[in-house]
Structure formats: structure tokens, C-alpha cells
Amino acid sequence: MKIAIGSDHAGFSLKERIKEKIKQLGHELKDFGCYSEERADYPDFAHPVAESVQNKEFDFGVLICGSGNGINMSANKHAGIRSALCWNKEVAELARQHNDANILALPARFIDEAAAAECVEVFLKTAFEGGRHTDRVNKINSVC
């Protein structure tokens, strides 16, 4: 799969480690920034990642900021994007199974590297269940 990744300065360090995990899982990866721990605004990285997933250039996205909230909110401004803020593997799994999430948002200041790596692995390997969840997901998309 092709994965887009981005972060602000607060998520930079975790992003660098998560990039290695994604590569170990055998996926292609494009880093949309930021590229250091120097102050950076999360929308500047959320929007390009979300657009690349929205335009189907990438299968999934991973976004990381301090709390995960700002970068998640920014991504969800894009039609067809269902970015899910996840802090453990169970939430990541349900985000894919029930919500057909296509972007995983991680809270760098509130998750350790091992838990973040588990979230990424589970998110990328879990399929959308469809069925009763399809109508719900379609209602999310119908407003945009």
C-alpha cells in the first residue's frame, strides 16, 4: 500500500520512528513534512496528506501532532476523509472496521512509541466490515 504521513513539530520525533515501522511492514511511504522539531503549524501538513488520500494518490494517511486533535480536525475538513484520533490498537481497529477511517491521527504527547506502532500496524491491516456500518459511513460523507 501507499501511505502518506505528516506531522507538526510536536509529532516530528514520533513520525520519524513510525516511518520506519511503515517501511518494515512493506508499504510505500511519502513524508509530507514537517522535517524538524522547529515550530510548524499542523494544518500545513494535514491538508496535503488529506488531499493525497482524497485524490486516491495514497491508500491511507498517518498524521501526528501533540494532542492529535488539531491535525485530525484539519484533515476531516476534506470531503471523503475520515480521520480517526486513536491512542490504542483497539480504537484503531474499530476506526477501520466500523468507520472505514482512511487517516490515522496520533497524539504524540499522549502515546508511547510502542502503542503508536501497534495503532499503525492494526490500522493498516484491518478491513472495513461494511454491512450495517456502510449506511452510517455514507451519512458522514453525505454532508460534505
Buried (B, 14 or more C-beta within 10 A) or exposed (E): EBBBBBBBBBBBBBBBEBBEBBEEBEBEBBBBBBEEEEEBBBBBBBBBBBBBBBEEEBBBBBBBBBBBEBBBBBBBEBEEBBBBBBBEBEBBBBBBBBBBBBBBBBBBEEBEEEBBBBBBBBBBEBEBBEEEBEEEBEEBEEEE
